């Protein structure tokens, strides 16, 4: 995108994530010195409490304090560069760490134990989900109304006859490995499918924002153009109203938590077959655009089976 176009988008975003993007473009002096190993990396000292550690110890969920010059207090899943640094660390441990952010990735390193706390955070967390309600491959997705980037109303049922891959995001998301990565992956999957002469034509990508406060159609349209360009062919952006999100999120395991002006969330990407049934679900961010493209092709051709 040309600088003028980027400036227009940044001017329409007024939340912490947008300030981060603007700072990255113009060179905010609040950024720490770049890493010697990666000139594009910026490091931030952080402090927080571990809430969960993944089974393979490659990721940790940390409830962290505000990180000056970068982002507000949140509870986020962070990739861990050196899993050995989590030795002796357990949930409810207070830690200090360094958050490293590059153009397309982020991770934590330099994890240091401070103390252990016996606390409950349940009362501070509002999530839409209950595990027993989650849908499985072969189950029909409940229909729901969305507001499209042009302000019109659309429904999941409008896409019957097409395979639909949809993911969730919000435009102010400050971590490149979260919402921006979902949109970069969608952009690449779209290129793969549109360049493949043998790919089916009955498919659609749908990026759904859960931030109804900021992500109104004018903001959403500018954000969409940044990743997709003005051509809406095979890729639409939309906003999920609160009632639609409250119905949909528990069924796909999506968790969304507001913390002041910030939003903590997990990542869910779902592929529907032409009848509106779940064909494939990708959790987290370690899937590739090629995997998504393959799943869309399989769904569009009716090549998936319930439970696969």
C-alpha positions in Angstrom: 0.0 0.0 0.0 1.2 3.5 -0.8 2.0 5.7 2.3 -1.0 7.9 1.6 -3.3 4.9 1.8 -1.7 3.7 5.0 -2.0 7.2 6.5 -5.7 7.2 5.7 -6.2 3.9 7.6 -4.2 5.0 10.6 -6.2 8.2 10.8 -9.4 6.2 11.2 -8.1 4.0 14.1 -8.1 5.7 17.5 -7.2 2.8 19.9 -4.0 1.5 21.4 -3.4 -1.0 18.7 -3.6 1.7 16.0 -1.2 3.8 18.0 1.2 0.9 18.0 0.9 0.6 14.2 1.5 4.3 13.7 4.5 4.2 16.0 6.0 1.3 14.1 5.7 3.2 10.9 7.2 6.5 12.0 9.7 5.2 14.5 8.4 5.8 18.0 11.4 6.6 20.4 9.6 4.6 23.0 10.7 1.4 21.2 13.7 -0.3 22.9 16.9 -0.9 21.0 16.5 -3.4 18.2 17.8 -6.9 18.6 21.2 -7.6 17.1 19.9 -10.9 15.7 17.0 -9.2 14.0 17.3 -5.5 13.1 13.5 -5.4 12.7 12.8 -6.6 16.3 11.9 -4.4 19.2 12.0 -5.5 22.9 9.9 -4.5 25.8 10.4 -5.3 29.5 7.2 -6.8 31.0 5.8 -8.1 34.3 2.9 -10.4 34.9 1.4 -13.6 36.3 1.4 -16.9 34.4 -2.1 -18.3 34.1 -1.5 -21.3 31.9 1.4 -23.2 30.2 0.8 -25.3 27.1 1.5 -29.0 27.2 4.6 -28.6 25.0 5.7 -25.5 26.9 6.0 -23.6 23.7 3.4 -21.0 24.8 2.4 -19.4 28.0 -0.8 -17.5 28.9 0.3 -14.4 30.9 -1.9 -11.8 32.7 0.5 -8.9 32.3 0.6 -5.3 33.4 0.6 -2.5 30.9 3.7 -2.5 28.7 4.9 1.1 28.3 5.2 2.3 24.8 3.4 -0.8 23.4 0.1 -2.2 24.9 -2.2 -2.0 27.9 -2.7 -4.7 30.5 -4.1 -7.9 29.0 -4.2 -11.6 29.4 -2.5 -13.1 26.3 -1.0 -16.3 24.9 2.7 -15.7 24.1 5.0 -18.0 22.2 8.1 -18.9 24.3 11.4 -18.7 22.5 13.4 -21.0 24.9 11.1 -23.5 26.6 13.9 -24.2 29.1 13.2 -20.8 30.6 9.8 -22.2 31.8 11.6 -24.9 34.0 10.3 -24.4 37.5 7.6 -21.9 36.3 3.9 -22.9 37.0 0.5 -21.2 36.8 0.1 -18.3 39.3 3.8 -17.6 39.3 4.7 -13.9 39.1 7.4 -13.4 36.4 9.3 -10.7 34.6 10.0 -11.3 30.9 11.0 -9.5 27.6 8.4 -9.3 24.8 10.1 -9.2 21.4 8.0 -8.0 18.5 9.0 -8.1 14.8 7.0 -7.2 11.8 5.3 -10.6 11.5 5.9 -12.4 14.8 6.3 -12.0 18.6 7.5 -14.1 21.5 8.7 -13.8 25.1 12.2 -14.5 26.4 14.3 -13.9 29.5 11.6 -15.3 31.8 12.4 -14.8 35.5 10.5 -16.1 38.5 9.5 -13.5 41.1 7.0 -15.2 43.4 4.1 -17.6 43.6 0.5 -16.4 44.2 -2.5 -18.4 45.2 -5.3 -16.4 43.5 -8.4 -16.9 41.5 -9.1 -14.8 38.4 -12.5 -16.3 37.6 -14.4 -13.2 38.6 -12.3 -11.0 36.4 -12.9 -13.1 33.3 -16.0 -13.0 31.1 -15.9 -15.6 28.3 -18.7 -16.7 26.1 -17.9 -20.3 26.1 -18.8 -23.6 27.8 -16.9 -26.6 26.5 -19.9 -28.9 26.4 -21.6 -26.6 23.9 -18.8 -26.7 21.3 -19.6 -28.0 17.8 -17.8 -30.8 16.1 -17.0 -31.4 12.4 -20.3 -32.4 10.7 -22.4 -30.2 13.0 -24.4 -27.3 11.5 -23.3 -23.8 12.4 -26.1 -21.6 13.9 -27.1 -18.8 11.6 -26.3 -15.3 12.7 -26.5 -11.7 11.4 -23.4 -9.8 10.7 -22.7 -6.2 9.6 -20.6 -6.1 6.4 -17.8 -3.7 5.7 -20.2 -1.7 3.5 -22.8 -1.4 6.3 -25.2 -4.0 4.9 -26.5 -7.0 6.8 -25.4 -10.4 5.9 -25.9 -13.9 7.3 -23.9 -17.1 7.3 -26.9 -18.7 5.5 -26.3 -16.2 2.6 -23.2 -18.3 1.7 -25.0 -21.6 1.2 -23.6 -23.5 -1.8 -20.1 -22.2 -1.0 -17.4 -23.4 1.4 -16.8 -20.6 3.8 -13.6 -20.1 6.0 -14.1 -17.5 8.7 -11.9 -16.2 11.5 -12.2 -13.6 14.3 -10.1 -10.5 14.8 -10.2 -6.9 15.9 -8.5 -4.0 14.1 -6.7 -2.7 17.2 -5.0 -6.0 18.0 -1.4 -5.1 18.8 0.4 -8.4 18.4 1.5 -9.4 14.9 1.2 -13.1 15.7 -2.5 -12.7 16.5 -5.1 -10.9 14.4 -2.7 -9.6 11.8 -1.4 -13.1 11.2 -4.9 -14.4 10.7 -5.4 -11.8 8.0 -2.0 -12.4 6.4 -2.8 -16.1 6.2 -6.2 -15.4 4.7 -4.5 -13.1 2.1 -2.1 -15.9 1.2 -4.7 -18.6 1.1 -6.8 -16.4 -1.2 -3.8 -16.0 -3.6 -3.2 -19.7 -3.6 -6.8 -20.5 -4.4 -7.3 -17.8 -7.1 -4.0 -18.9 -8.8 -5.0 -22.5 -8.9 -6.9 -23.3 -12.2 -8.0 -26.6 -10.7 -9.4 -25.1 -7.5 -13.2 -25.0 -7.1 -14.9 -21.6 -7.5 -17.5 -22.0 -4.7 -15.7 -20.6 -1.7 -15.5 -17.5 0.4 -13.3 -16.0 3.1 -14.9 -14.0 5.9 -13.0 -12.1 8.6 -15.3 -11.3 11.5 -14.5 -8.5 14.1 -15.8 -8.8 17.6 -15.0 -5.2 18.5 -18.3 -3.4 17.9 -17.0 -0.2 19.7 -14.2 0.6 17.2 -14.7 -1.6 14.2 -17.6 0.2 12.5 -17.9 -0.1 8.7 -15.6 2.9 7.7 -12.8 1.6 9.9 -13.4 -2.0 8.8 -13.4 -1.1 5.1 -10.0 0.7 5.4 -8.5 -2.2 7.4 -9.8 -4.7 4.8 -8.3 -2.7 2.0 -4.9 -2.8 3.8 -4.8 -6.6 3.7 -7.0 -7.4 0.7 -7.1 -4.4 -1.5 -10.4 -3.0 -2.8 -11.4 -6.2 -4.7 -13.9 -8.0 -2.4 -13.9 -11.1 -4.6 -13.9 -14.2 -2.4 -13.1 -12.2 0.8 -15.4 -10.1 3.0 -14.9 -8.3 6.3 -17.8 -8.0 8.8 -18.7 -7.2 12.4 -20.4 -9.6 14.8 -23.0 -7.8 16.9 -23.0 -8.8 20.6 -26.1 -11.1 20.3 -24.6 -13.0 17.4 -21.2 -13.3 19.1 -22.9 -14.5 22.3 -24.6 -17.3 20.3 -21.7 -18.2 18.1 -18.6 -18.0 20.4 -19.5 -20.8 22.8 -20.2 -23.1 19.9 -16.7 -22.7 18.4 -14.7 -22.3 21.6 -14.0 -18.6 21.0 -13.1 -16.7 24.2 -13.3 -12.9 24.3 -12.5 -10.8 27.4 -12.5 -7.0 27.7 -9.9 -5.5 30.0 -10.6 -1.8 30.0 -10.0 -0.5 26.4 -8.2 -3.7 25.5 -9.5 -7.1 24.4 -7.9 -10.5 25.2 -9.0 -13.4 23.1 -8.0 -16.7 21.6 -7.9 -17.7 18.0 -10.4 -19.8 16.0 -10.7 -20.3 12.3 -13.5 -22.5 11.0 -14.2 -23.9 7.5 -17.8 -24.7 6.6 -19.0 -26.9 3.8 -21.6 -25.7 1.2 -24.4 -26.9 3.5 -23.2 -24.8 6.4 -21.8 -27.6 8.4 -18.3 -27.5 10.1 -15.8 -29.2 7.9 -12.6 -28.2 9.7 -11.5 -26.0 12.7 -8.1 -24.5 13.2 -7.2 -23.5 16.8 -4.4 -21.1 17.5 -2.1 -19.6 14.9 0.3 -22.4 13.9 -1.6 -23.4 10.7 -0.4 -22.4 7.3 -2.2 -20.7 4.3 -1.7 -23.8 2.3 -3.4 -25.9 5.0 -6.4 -23.5 4.9 -6.5 -23.5 1.1 -6.5 -27.4 1.1 -9.3 -27.5 3.7 -11.4 -25.0 1.7 -11.0 -27.1 -1.5 -11.9 -30.3 0.3 -15.0 -28.7 1.9 -16.1 -27.1 -1.4 -15.8 -30.5 -3.1 -17.6 -32.3 -0.3 -14.5 -34.4 0.4 -14.6 -34.1 4.2 -16.4 -36.5 6.5 -18.0 -35.8 9.9 -15.4 -36.2 12.7 -12.5 -35.8 10.3 
